[in-house]
Amino acid sequence: MLRACRPGDLDQVGALLIERGEPADALDQRLVVEDPDTGWEATAVVLDGDRVVSTATLLAESVRLEDVVLPAGQVELVATDRAYEGRGLVRALMGWAHERSAARGDLVQVMIGIPYFYRLFGYEYAIDVPPARPLAGAPAPVPGLRPATPADLPALARLQEAAQAGADVAMPHPAARLRWLLAHEASTTWVLERDGAVVASARVPEPDDDVLLAEPAAVDDAAAGRLLAGVAALAAGRLIRVTDRPGSLPGRTWAGRLGAGSDLAEQYYVRVPDPGALLAALRPVLSRRFTAAGIDRGGIDVVVSTYRASWRLPVTDDGLGAVVAGGRLQAPGTARGAGVAPDQLGALLFGPHGMHGLSRTRPDVYPGRDADLYEQLFPPLRADLLTYYLPY
């Protein structure tokens, strides 16, 4: 039986998450279901009799692409009893999550997860995970950081909003998750004060052989410098790796101090359940890009085809009109359109390669004969996504 989690399930769910994941996962799941912004309905369980044998949780997110905010979902805290693997339980739970996500109006799902597995459920790698780069020449350690408290939550939200302001694509921490991060055990959110005000913050997982400085944010160069010195004090001589945020103030301030990160591909998964609805929501962005391109189409519609379906955006005096759904269009070039395989639509709309980059590596992504236009409609984007679990 698959149903919503209930208070009586909590101990079993926690034990299953600990067995198949990390010791801190049980606390994290408790924080989710007991929070008024999420509640018990956010988690589903599969039971065999009275025994919880599989579970998953759907979190509410928002993804900003330029100035359009999209409701989104993220699946987390997935676990199945080893004796019940291979029976389709996770597939059923993912179906539950996607149905729930659609019912509340989510236009996209974003997640981090084990390699390949979630491609089985309609996800595809799309958005780069920024590398964690080694800090070369750490500053002299200067104590001064303290763990964040609930009183710091407004300041943390403001700092992260400012840090993400320069990103083309951003997913912030929802208010509920900022609360959870102060209570969970996998990482600590540290803050720096100046004249009684919080001026910098960072998230630091429990140290292993080295120390990861993640989600850095600061109001100015001086605060960024003191934040780095404070983390150096926490590191106590261990190697410090820094999550690269090139568009943020710490990213600019520390650029010269950071060495090369891993060159292995690391990406977030994206799932686009309804391409037409997503394109309609992004029409203000696409219309603005179309106008900026200054290309005379002679009234010819902009067309995007995923081969088995297509969508037209009529050219108007003000840019692009409302999205019109079309049918199968196997050769979109004949309609002066662009083609994109459905599993690559997330990468095209949110990823770092854009039409130009994807069309160089994917034969089923191409701009047709109007390459200049479609490459400007779908440019490379820089993303900054904040998730419950750090992707390292």
Protein Blocks (a to p, Z undefined) as FASTA:
>chain_A
ZZdddfklmmmmmmmmmmmmcfklmmmmmmmmmpmklommlpccddehjacfbdcddddd
dddehjaccdddddehiacdfklgonlmmmmmmmmmmmmmmmnopabdcddddehklmmn
opacfbacddddddehiacddehiacddfklmmmmmmmmmmmmmmpmbdcdddfklmmmm
mmmmkbccddddeehiafbdcddddddfbccdehiacfbfklmmmmmmmmmmmnnopacd
ddddfkbmklmmmmmmpccddfbdcddddddfblmlmmmmmmmmmmmmmmmnopaekhpa
cdddehjaccdddddfklpaddddddddfblmlnopacddfklmmmmmmmmnommlmmmm
mmkbcebjmlmlmmmmmccdddddddfbacZZ
